[in-house]
Amino acid sequence: MGNEVQPPVTDPGDGQDADAAGLPEPMAAVLADYERHLTSERDLTPHTVRAYLGDIAGMLEHAALLGHDDVSTLDVRTLRSWLAKQQTLGRSRTTMSRRATAVRVFTGWAQRTGRSQIDAGALLGSPKAHRTLPPALRVDEARDLLEAAAVRADDGSPLGMRDVAVLEVLYATGIRVGELCGLDIDDVDRERRVLRVFGKGRKERSVPYGQPAGRAVDAWLDVRPRVAVPGAGAALFLGARGRRIDQRAVRSLVHARLVDVPGAPDLGPHGLRHTAATHLLEGGADLRTVQELLGHASLATTQIYTHVTTDRLRQAYRQAHPRA
């Protein structure tokens, strides 16, 4: 399982519905088995499972129209035909790449579980998605963001102190917004300043944080009882109504506080994740370390941040060198 390809980032908005209606019975049965695999064994979120199955269902429908009635007869020619059809529908390179990856993972699973003798998707190529450089704050902008949040919390309001802690943790650790919202109090080792984080597929990792984030978390925990209501449970961060904070509230917080930083790009929590990764690399951290901290399954995902730092290096060179 450790080397298994991870599900691609999915968006149900451009995907297809995972509907087995109209599929030959053997294909529909395999699709149902695959859904159980993704849900129970891979422990993926309903959002990811839904979009992932949509891609596979669309491919199987295309294969059925070409005369296939079982996944065991799938071949690379059929898969390429399906991808070509997607291209004629005007799908983006990113979507095409994602769907090709979805099919490769599916056919690999089918072979491993004895549902097919061959892995047809292993020979399937896909267009490389155009990867734009993720926006990130400069170091001074990140500092200004945190200082502005601290100034707003000077009135001693519990939610203001929570906001500071949320921003400090996001920037200090680079964790995903869903991971932050899922943190419990017991996930914080305040003495060692380490978070226990459950990432995609419920994979657990430990992420350190620094003294400023530690002070902010301690200050928030001191006032948390003033916000908590029955039903808050062990949630580390609470919303305005006293229950576990949700991702929408965190996104609104990040956008609102960045307004206080003149000239800063309008980022969400994922932008702070990009910022943390970029600053780690610029500070000398190696890719493997950053990969582990961010919880990336593949080093290739982490490598995009080297493009960010190289781009900044080129920009500084052009501005500073007289013969640039």
N, C-alpha and C positions, 0 to 999 in steps of 0.2 A: 504493500500500500504506500510505502514511503516514497517510491519513485513514480507513482501513478500520476498521470497528467491531471492537473487541476481543472475544474470546470472554468470555461471562459467567463469573463464579465458579461452579464446578460442584461438586456433591457426588454421587458415584455412589450414595450411600445412598438418595437420594430420586429418583433418575433411573430410566431404563429401559435395558434392555440393547440395545445396537446390533446387532440381529439382522435380517439381510435376508431370512431364511427366511420364505416366505409372501408376500413382496412381489412385485408384477409384475416381470418381468425388467428392463424399462427403468428402473424405480425402484431396483431392487437394484444395477444397474450404476452409476447416478448416485451412490448412497450410497457405493459402493466408491471412485468417483473423488473424492468429497468427503473421504473418510478419507485418501486419498493427499495431497490438498491440505492438510489440516490437519497431517498428519505431516511431509511433505516441504517444502512451501512456507511454511507458517506456523511450522513447527518447534515445535509445542506438545507439552507433556508427554503421555505415555500416559494419565495420569489425566484430564487435561482432554479429550483426544480421545475417550476412552471415554464420558465423561459427556455430552459435546457431541453425539456421534453417537446416544446413547440418546434424547435429546430429538427429534432429527430422524427417527429410525426410528419412534418412536411417532406422530409427526405423519403420516408417510407411510402407516403402517398404517391410520390413521383415514381418510386420503384414499382409500386403496384400497377400503375398505369403502363409501365413498360413490360408487364407480364410476370413480375416477381410476386410470389405469394408467401415467401418465408425469408428470414434474414440470412439463412444459410446460403442463398443463391446470389446475394449481393456481390457485385464486382466493382472494380475501380471505374470501369467505363460508365456504369450507372451513376455512381457518385459524382463523377465529373459532369455528366449530363445534367444532374440536378443543380450543381454549382453554376453551370453555364446558364441555366434558366434563371437562377437568382440574379445573375449579372444583367440579363436582358430586362429584368424588372427594375433595374436602376438601384440595386442595393449598394451601399457604400462599401469601400474596401475594408473598413473595420468590421462591418456586419458580415461580409463574405469570409473574412479570416476567422471570425468567431464561429460561424456555422461550420466551416471546414474542421475546426478544432473539435466542435461538438460531435461531429460524425466520427472523427478518428477515435475519440474517447469511447464512443458507443460501440464501434466495431471491434475495438480492442477488448472491451468487456465481453462482447458476444463470443469472441474466440476463447478467452480465458475461462468462460463458464460453460464451454462445450456447445453453445448454440450455433456456432459456425466453425468450419474447419479452417477457414482462412480469415485474415484480418485485412479486408479490402481497403480500409481507410489508411493503412500504413503507407500505401503508395500515393495517397492523395496529397497533392500540393495545394497551397492556398496563397492568394496574394498577400503580401506583407501589408499590414495595416499602417497607414500613415500616422506616425506617433508625434504629436505636437509636444513641444516642451511644456511641462506643467508650470503654471504660474506659481511663484513663490515670493515671500517677503524677503527684503534685505534684512540683515542682522539689525540695523538701526530701526527698521520699521517694526520688526518683531518686538524689540525692546520698547518702542513707543506704544505699541498695542497693549502690552502687559502693564506698562506704567499708567496708561490712560484708564484701564480697568481698575487698577488699584486706587486711583484718585476718586473714581466714582464710588468705590466701596468705603471711602473714608467716613461716610456717615454711619458706618456700623451696621448697615442693613444686612441681614443674613443672605439674601439673594445676591447682593453685591459681592459678598465674600465668596459665595458659591461661584459666581461668574469668574472671579479671579482664579479660583482653583481649577475650574474647567479649562480655561485658556492656558494656564500654566502647565497642566497635565498634557493637553493636546500638543503643545509645542515641545515640552520636555521629552515626550515619549514617542510622538509620531503615530500613536495608535489610531485606529479607525473610529469614526463617530459611533458606530454600533458597538464596538468594543468598550468605548468609554461609558455609554449608556448602560451596558450590561455589568459594569463593575459593582461588586458588593464591598461593604466595609472590610470584610475579612480578606479581600483580595489585596489589600494594602498592607505591606510590611513597612510600618513607619520607622522602625529602628534601622533597617537595612536600606530603606528607600527603594523598594522594588514593588512593582505591580505584577500580580498574576492575571494574565490576560487570556481570554478564550477567543481565538480568531476563527477564521473560516473553517468549517468542518469540525468545530469545537476543539481545534488543536490548541493546546495550552503552551504558553511561553512566558518567560519572566522578562520584564522590561524595567530597567533602572530609571530613576528620575533624580534630579538635582535638588539642592537645598532650597532654592526659591519655590519650586513646586511643592516641596515638602512642607515649607512654612505655610503656603496657601492651603494645602489640604488639611493641615492641623487646625488652622484658623476656622476653616469651614466646618470641620467635625465638631468643634467647640459650640457652634451655633446651630448645627443641623437639627437638634431636638426642638428648636423653636419653629422649624418649618414642617417637620415630619407629622403625618397624620396616621391613624390606624390603617394598616394596609401598606405602609411604606416599606415594611420589611427591612431587609438588610441593604437596600440600595444605597450606594455611596452618594450619588448625586440625585437630588430631588428637584422636581419642577415647582412652579408657583403654587400648585394645589397640594403639595406635600407628598406626592407619590413619585415613583421612579421617573426621572427625566426622560423625555423622548428625543429622538433624533431631530425632529423639526424644531424643537425649542433650542437645541444646541446650535443648529444652523442659523437660526434667527439671532442668537446671541453673538456669534462670530461676525456675521454681517453688520450688526448694529455697532459693535465695538470698533470695527475697522473704519467706520465713518469718522471716528475720533483721530485717525492717523492721516494727516494730509498727504495726498499723493499715493497712498498705498492702494494696490489693486483690490478689487472687491472679491474676496475669497470666502469659501466656506470652510468647514472643518477639514475637508480633504486637502484644501490648500495649505492648512497648517501642517498636515502630514507631509506634503511635498516640501514645505519649508524646513521642517525638522530634518528630513533626509538630506536635503541639499546642504544645510549647514553642518551636518555631521561629516559629510564627504569633504566639504571645503575646509573643515577643521582637521582633516587627516585620518578620519576613520576609514577602514578598508571596506570593500563591497560586501564581503561575507558577514562582517559584523552588522552592517546596516540591514542586510537581508534578514538576519536573525531578529534584529530589533523590530523591524516592520512586519515580520511574519509572512514574507513572500515565499511562496513555494518554489519559485524559480529565480535564479540569479539574474536571468534576462530581464525580469520585471524591475529589479533594482537598478540595472545598468542604465536605465533612461536618465537617472539622476546624474550620471557622469556627463551626459550631453548638456544638462543644465549648467553644471560647473564649468565645462569647457566653453560653452557659449558666453558665460560671464567673463571667463578669462580672455576670450577674443575681444569682447567689448571693452574691457579694461585696457587691453593692449592697443586697440585702435585709438582710444582716447588719450593714452599716455605716451606712446612711442612716436617720435617725430617722423619716422619713416614707415609707419604702419600702412 
